Amino acid sequence: MSTDLPQPEPGAPAASTPHKRRVRYAGKNPRRFEEKYKEHRQVGDTVAKVLASGKTPAGTHRPIMVAEILSVLAPKAGEVAVDCTLGYGGHAEKLLAALQPGGRLLGLDADPLELPKTEARLRALGFGPETFTAHRTNFAGLPQVLTAAGLAGVDLVLADLGVSSMQIDNPARGFSVKDTGPLDMRMNPQRGQPAAALLAKIRPDALARLLVENADEPHATGLGTALAGREFATTSALGEAIRRALPKVSRDEAGLAVRRVFQALRIAVNDEFSALGTLLLQLPQVLNPGGRVAILTFHSGEDRRVKKAFEAGFHAGVYAEIAPEVLRPSAEERRENSRSSSAKLRWAKVGLKSGG
């Protein structure tokens, strides 16, 4: 019996190429972070659709208030800048371009998981070691980084105090209740204690104070009693416990309480206020005459500290000029990037002569 396939009749149209379906994810409701978000694997035009919806594609980060930061820092060719919170490198990329030719940027970040990725991304954009260097440390270590680099001072300092979208979106980091993951929240998973350990040993009154100080939490007393000294292995378990502790509040308010508790714990786990205080004290010593600093904050506790430090420096003659009022994202940016909605930007400038 012949195994030859039948041939088309002369003049008949050629057979069409079979339709090839694009790759889809396993199951209707994939659980793994790498499978759940199509944009994480750059599938089709998904990234463009996510951006158009005002959201941030998974595994990436959208820099906030870029135009405003460039305006107040006014980078010039040949200057030296520091990005104290390198993150995804969105701000650094724009600063590096403005500093050329001859300029240099030092990028600091405590996250050992994201820092190598960002360094590789900026290298791929053409910024070599003579132009850009990456340093694994938080911004409290800025003077040591400058000393090691042979620099007495710098012209520009930027600190974006927000958590990057890569950290928030990845459930393995434990920063968000969005997906179930270990209750960790450490910027550097190799150091310190995770949030689960902090909650397991803290006293109710101490937790209540922490929630007020770090997040202005109005339900701090009740939540302190309900959560302190308990074992929470996952982000979802903590989120559910917060909601159960607030049976009389609305669903929306309970959701806000979850976000505030997570924020307060993250700040405590990473000792963020202490690091910020150290940076604010160090700034006058690391800025060259005529130097500029811009700090982007995301909640009232951070903003209060920056505002007071800049005002004190201005009255003491350390700064020649400070922001007369806080700058906020434009309405357009808030629509296009919902994560920018709570951002506040303040800046200060050193006089052309030391001491103002």
Buried (B, 14 or more C-beta within 10 A) or exposed (E): EEEEEEEEEEEEEEEEEEEEEEEEBEEEEEEBBEBBBBBBBEBEEBBEEBBEEBBBBBBBBBBBBBEBBBEBBEBEEEBBBBBBBBBBBBBBBBBBBBBBEEBBBBBBBBBEBBBEBBBEBBBEEEBEEEBBBBBBBBBBBBBEBBEEBEBEBBBBBBBBBBBBBBBBBBBBBBBBBBBBBBBBBBBBBEEBBBBBBBBBEBEBEEBBBBBBBBBBBBBBBBBBBBBBEEEBEBBBBBBBBBBEBBEEBEEEEBBBBBBBBBBBBBBBBBBBBEBBBBBBEBBBEBBBBEBBBBBBBBBEBBBEBBBEBBBEBBEEEBBBBBBEEBBBBEEEBBEBBEBBEBBBBBBBBBBEEEEB
